[in-house]
Amino acid sequence: MSERFQYRAKSLINQTDYNWISNLERYCHEHDRLSFKLEQDYKLKSSQLGKTPKMKSDFFCYCNQMAVGYLGIAAFGGAQPPELNGLVLPEYRRQGIFTRLFALAGSEMREHEYDKALLLCDHASESGTAFIAKIKGRAEHAELELSLAAKSVPDLDARSIKMVKATNADSLEIYRQDKIFRGEPDPGEISKLDDEDRYFPESEAEKGVEIYLALLDGKPIGKIHLASARNIGWIYGFGVKPEYRRKGYGLAIMGEAIRVLRRVGNGEIRLQVDNNNLAAFRLYHNIGFQIDYRMNYYEWDVPQIRTI
């Protein structure tokens, strides 16, 4: 039976690969009413820059020259582990395709010395949850995806906040804020850091993600990441330093971010929020965001030998 299928691992995706991934995502969503986080827009823009990553991150299964299964590794840099998410067409399931794709991805991560990964699964996916339990994935956290029709966005008070595009010179400040927003101790002033542990805003901008610092009287008090794809505006990496919270600055930063995304013609705005972050959820809900689905994240120890 396995001879019917051909498997291929790629470091970069092209437009044809992008179309395969998007078609698989659309078909599976319509069939199962499940959502995925495949990052194909980000990956295609990265590919178009002509910079070949060291690691293969896209794994396809073909039958009669048609893509019937896909698993992707998304590594965004910084200190966070890579994220894995994938899918198989309904009529090709229960034939070992996803297990094989996962084994290929695990082998690639071992080769590049990753010891942990995050496995993503829609909360409503019984088969995905069962697979993760089988390989001993541990519940790490969950995120709600929220959406907002751009035309319904109220005008929000900027409260003297100035939003400026970050440059590579701001990478240490962004790293520091990320640590704080994850609940880790404030590392204080940082003079040096390995490149792989931080974002470089100018490189991210080339891939379609603009990082903005929020300034109050010239001092950075928070940040937000913005992107646009397929007429949808995306908000990532938003946070306000603890000493500036509950003063209206979060609402002001969100208002400025929404205005930026509206100006470039997005018909919808989307974001994810940690399921346990009630303060952030209330902020988004008050603006008008509605819950679309819940994505569960599971931590997985990448085995040093093949076990799947």
N, C-alpha and C positions, 0 to 999 in steps of 0.2 A: 504493500500500500504506500509506503514512504517514497517509492520511486516515482510516484505521481508528482511529488512536490520538489521544488528546487528552492534552496535557501541562499540568501545573499546578504552580506554585511557591508555597509558603506560608511565612509567617514563624512561624506557630504551628500546632500540630496539635491537633485535638479528639479526642474519644473514638472517633469513626468512623475518623479517620485512624490512630489508634493501633491499632484493630482490624485495619485493612487491613495495616499494617506487620507486626503480630504474625502474622497469617495467612500473609503472604508468607514471613516468616522460618521459620515452622513447616513450611510445605510444601516450601520449598527445602532445608531441613535434612533432612527425611525423604527427599527425592528424591536429593540429592547427598551426604548425610552431610558437609556443610560447615557451618561456624559463621560467625556474623556479629556485628558490634558496632554496633548501630543506635541505641542509647541512647534508645529510645522512651519508657521509663519516666521518665527524667530530663526529656525534652522535654515530656511531658504535664504533669508537675508544674509545670514552668516556665510552660506555657501557662495553667494554672489560676490562677496568680498574677495574670494579667491584664496582664502587662508585655510589650508588643510589641517584639521585637528589631528592630534597624535592618536586619538582613540576612535575606533569605529563606534558609531552611536545609533545606527539605524539598521534594523534587521527585518528583512522581508521574506515572506514565503509566497512562491508563485505556483500556480497550477495552470497549465496550458497558456503560459505567458501572461496570466492575469494575477495581480496581487490579491491573495486571499487572507493574508495575515500580516501583522506588523507589530513590532515592539521597538520603542524608542528609549534611549537614554538621554536625559536632559541634564547637562552639567552647566550651571550658571556661573561658576567661579565662586570666589569667596570661600568661606569655611564650610558651607553646607554640602552634604553628600549628594551624589547624583540621584535623579528621580527617574523611575521606570514606569511606563504605562503602555498598554498595548491592547490589541483586539484581533479577533478572527471572525470572518464572515459566518453567519449562523449555520449555513449548510455544510461548512467545512469543520465544524467543531467536533470534539471527542475523537480526533484522529491524531493527537499528539503534537499538533502544530505549535500551540502556544508553549508547551513544555520545551520543545526544541528551540524555539526562538529565545526563551528565557535562559536556556543552557548556553546558547551562543553569547548572549549578553553577559552572563556571569563569567564566562571564560575571558571575555574582553576586559571586564573590570578587574579580574584577578591579575591579568597580564600587566595592567597599569596600576597595580598595588592599591586599589580601593579595598578597604576592609568593611565598609558599610554602605548601604544604599537605602533609599526610601521608595517603597512600592506604593503606587497610587491606585485606588479602587473606588468606584462609585459606591456609596453606602447601600444602594439597592441591588447591587450585583451579587447574587448568591454564589455563582460559580467562581467569580473573582475572589470573594472572601474565603471560599473553601480552598482554593489554590494557595492563597497566602498562608492559611492555617497549616496546610500540608507541609510547606517549606519552612514553617516556624517563624513567620513574620510576627513582629510584636507591635501592637497598636501604639502609635507614637503621638499623633494628634489628628484632628479633623478640621477641614476648612469648608465653610459655606461659600458657594458662589452666588453673588448678588448681581442684579442687573437693574438698570435705570434707563427709561426712554429719555434721550437727550433733550427732546423738546419740552419735557415736563420739569426740567431742572429749575429750581427757584434761584433768583439772584441772591448770593450770599455775601455778607459783609467781609471785606478783605482785612479789616482791623489792622491797618498799617503794615501788613505782611508784604514783603517783597520776595518774589520767586525768581531765582536766577538759575540758568543752566549750569550744572556742575561741570568742571573740567578735570583732567587727570590730576591736577594739583590738589583736588578735593578728595582724592581716594582714601586718604587716612581718616578724614572726618566722616566719610560715609561708612567706613569700616567700624569706627567708634560708635556711630549711631546704631548700626546693625546689632552690635553686641548689646547695647543698652536695650533695644527694642525686643531682643530675645530673652530679656530678663537676666542677662549675665552682668557681672560687675563692670562698672565703667572703667575701661583701661586707661583713662586719662590721656594726657598728651602722648602721642606716638610719633616717633621720629623715623622709624624704619619698619618695613613689613615685607615679607615675601610676596612676590607678585601674585602667586596663585591664591593668596588669602584675601584678596580685595578686588573690588570692581574698578575698572578704568572707564570713567564716564564717556570719554570720547570714542573709545572702542565700542561701548554699548550703543552709542548714538548711531554708529555706522550700521548696527544690526537692527535699528528701528526703535530702540528704547532710550528715551530722554530722561536723565536724572536731574531733578531740580532740588536745590537747597532752599529752604524757607528761612529768610533773614528777618530779624527784628532788631532795628537800630544797628544793622550791620553784623549782628551775631547770628550764627546758624542755630535755629531752635528745632529744626525738623527737616524731613526730606520726603520726596515722593517720586516714583518712577512712572512714566507715561509711555504708552505705545498705541499705535493704531493698526488695525488689520481687518480687511473685509468689512469696512464701514462700521467697525466696532472699536470704541476707545477702551483701553485697558489701564487700570491703576494697580500698581504693585508697590511694595516696599515703603508704604506710608507709615510715618511715625512722628511723634512729637516728644521732645525730651521731657522727662518727668516733672521738672520744675515749672514747665510752661503749660501743663495740662489743666483741664477744667477752667480755662480762661477764655475759651472761644477761639483759640488759635487753630485747633484742629479743624473746626468748621471753616475757618477762613482759608486754610491751605486747601481743603477739599474744594471750596468754591472756586479758587483760582485754577486748580487742576481741571475742574469740569469746564471752565471757560476756555482753557487751552484746547481741550479735546473737542469742544463744540465748534470752535473756530475752524478746525480742519475738516468739518463736515460729517463727523461720526453720528450715526442715527441711534446708537445705543452705547451705553457705558457699562463696563463690567469690572468687578473686582472680587477678590477672595479675602475672607476674614477667618481667623481661627475661631473654631466653634466655642471656645471658652472665653473669648475676649468680648465680654458683654458690653464694656464701655464703647469699644469701636463699633460693635453691632448697633447699639443705640444711636450712635452718631450717623451711621449710614442709613438706618431706618428712618430717622428724622428727616434726612434729606429726601428720601423717597425710594431708596433701593429696596428691592424685593428678593426673597430667597428663590433661587432656581433649583439648586441641588446641593448635596453634601458629598465631598470627596474625602475619603479616609486615607490617612498616611500610615504606613507600617514600616518600622525599621527592620532591616534584614542584614544579618552578618554574611558578607560575601565569603563563601567557603574557600579555603586555600587549595582544596582539591575538588574535583567535580563530584557533586552529590546528587544531581538532578537527572 
